Amino acid sequence: MYLSALQRYILQTTLLAGRNKVARQVFYRFYQQQASPPVLALQINAITKSLERLIAKKLIIGFGEVTACKWFIREIQLTAAGKKVTKQLFGQQIILPLKR
């Protein structure tokens, strides 16, 4: 499964946050690390699209408001599949649930 750099950043920061839900304002730090970040309107659009695509892949759950025309995602949470993919991104070994 291909994930963009922003999507990988979203998954990794959500896992490292240590909280159940993470606010979307945390993800704007991705662009602060760049030498010449894009305009704020483009940042908002890119983050929104990335969150919607991660929700479509069932890696995260979005919390917020849904209107007839638009989603307003306020917070996100990793699913079990999202945690597994994120641990693979970190290169950690996943412990198999084998009983002894």
N, C-alpha and C positions, 0 to 999 in steps of 0.2 A: 504494500500500500504506500503510495507516494504522499508525503506530507511536506508542505512548504516550510520555510524557515520560521515564519510567523506561527504556523500551526504547531510546529515542534516547540517553540517558545511557550505558547499557551499551555500545552500539555505539561511541559516540564515545570513551569512556575506554579501550575495548579497542584501538581504532586508535591512540590517542595514547600508549598504554603503551610501544610500541616493542618489546615482547617477543612471543614466539610464543604463550605461554599466560598468561592472567591469572587470578589467584585470585578467588574470589567475594567475599571480604571487602572488596575495593576498592569494591564497589557500595553499601555501606552509607553512604558519604559523600554519596550523593544525598539522604538524609534529614537529614543534618547541616546542609545548606544551608537547610532549611526553618525557619520561625519556630516552629512547634509540630509536631515530628515525631510520627508514630504510635508506638504501643507496639512494642517489639522483636519480639514474636511476629508482629505484622501486617507489619512490615518484612520479616522472613524469608519469610513466606508470599507477599508481593507480588513479591519478588525471584525466588523459586523459580518462580512462575507465569510471570513475564516471561521467564526463561531458557528454560523449557520451550516457550513459544510462539515464541521466536526460533529454537529448534532445529527446531520443526515447520515454520517458514517457510524453513528451510535457510539462515539467515543466520549461524549460529554452530554450532560443534561443541562438545559438552559432554564433559568427561572426569571420571570418578568411578566410582561403584559403582552397579550396577543389581541390585536384589533382586526378588523375585517381586511385591512390592506397591509399591515406591517407588524413585525415582531419588535418588541422592545426588551432586549435581553439585559438584565441587570446583574445577575450572578450566574456562575456555572459550577458544576460539580462533575467530577470524573465518574464514569461508569466502571464496572469491573473490567470490561474489554479495554477501556481507555487506560486504566492503571497498568494492564499487561503490556500494551503497546508502548507506554511511556517508560516502563522499566526496560524494555528492549532498546529504546532509544538511548538510555543511559548506559547500556551494555551490562546491566546487572543480570545475574542468573536468576531465573524464576524457580522457586522451590516447588517441586511437584508434590501434590497431596497424596503421597504414598504412605500407607500404614505399615508399620513394622509388626 
